[in-house]
Amino acid sequence: MKNSKILIIGKNGQLAQALLAEAKLLNLTNIFAFDRTELNVLDLAKLDQVITNLKPDLVINTSAALVMAECESNPYQAFDVNFLAVRNLARLCRNRQALFISFSSDYVFAGRNNCLNSEADRPQPLQIYGLSKLAGEDAALAVYPEGAYVIRTCGLYGGLTGSPAKGNFVLNILKESRENKAFMEVSSEQIVSPTYAPDLARAVFALLQLDAPKGLYHLVNEGSCSWYEFTREIFNLTNTKTDLRPIDRAGYSSNSNRPQFSALSNTKAKALGIILPTWQEGLKSYLEFLRTNK
């Protein structure tokens, strides 16, 4: 791993930035990272050219169509990015014998069992976003079973600005709390595993360092909570006094159905000795990062 050449696609996202920071901590210096303007995952010819020229040992794809409303209104775009691009990258990596990592989502589950979802549980997406992510999972593992990792995560947040497409939950909640509203309503029915991007990045590299069997893994901060409970913890840790009220939206918002219990269990990673911090610890780390990097 020490001298591996690594290609990261989607470098401006919160996950890619965390992966780059973790690679630096591990003294991995042979890193090549591209943003969407430099390397668009929908440009197959450019992908082929870059991978052929760089000859990476590992390709990490962090690009995704992830804004729910946009996926619902433009399903073709969602499937182009979340399925076709992933399939094409898996093929290119297989042809060049490079390891491939792609990321997926808790939204592949219907969330009706009221228990943590493991890798062995049956997916049942409720919306276009989840369908497109599941299609990408299946494509990567079918095309390149001997060299692909598919990593599901949940409620990802990190970085000073979060995702270029939509920020992140923590930043958006903090921003809303500063708008002098009389009160805030936050979903109480959706149970999730909010995950701090640097914790996820550390776990990803731990999988690689162990040369873990290829396949599907869940990697999230330990534990589960509702978005309301997560927000309450944000307010407690930041001494925010805004009146916070739980609201049950029955899993429906942004013109799409959302799983009501999509928290994940890191079953396979734990069996390898990879244990992420709790969601409370992850949140504390993030708020400290924001405080010290104002």
Sequence and secondary structure as in RCSB ss.txt:
>XXXX:A:sequence
MKNSKILIIGKNGQLAQALLAEAKLLNLTNIFAFDRTELNVLDLAKLDQVITNLKPDLVINTSAALVMAECESNP
YQAFDVNFLAVRNLARLCRNRQALFISFSSDYVFAGRNNCLNSEADRPQPLQIYGLSKLAGEDAALAVYPEGAYV
IRTCGLYGGLTGSPAKGNFVLNILKESRENKAFMEVSSEQIVSPTYAPDLARAVFALLQLDAPKGLYHLVNEGSC
SWYEFTREIFNLTNTKTDLRPIDRAGYSSNSNRPQFSALSNTKAKALGIILPTWQEGLKSYLEFLRTNK
>XXXX:A:secstr
 TT  EEEE TTSHHHHHHHHHHHHTT   EEEE TTT  TT HHHHHHHHHHH  SEEEE      HHHHHH H
HHHHIIIIIHHHHHHHHHHHHT EEEEEEEGGGS   SSS B TTS     SHHHHHHHHHHHHHHHH TTTEEE
EEE SEE SSS BTTTB HHHHHHHHHTT  SEEEEESS EE  EEHHHHHHHHHHHHHTT  SEEEE   BS E
EHHHHHHHHHHHHT   EEEEE  TTEETTEE  SB  B  HHHHHTT    BHHHHHHHHHHHHHHT 
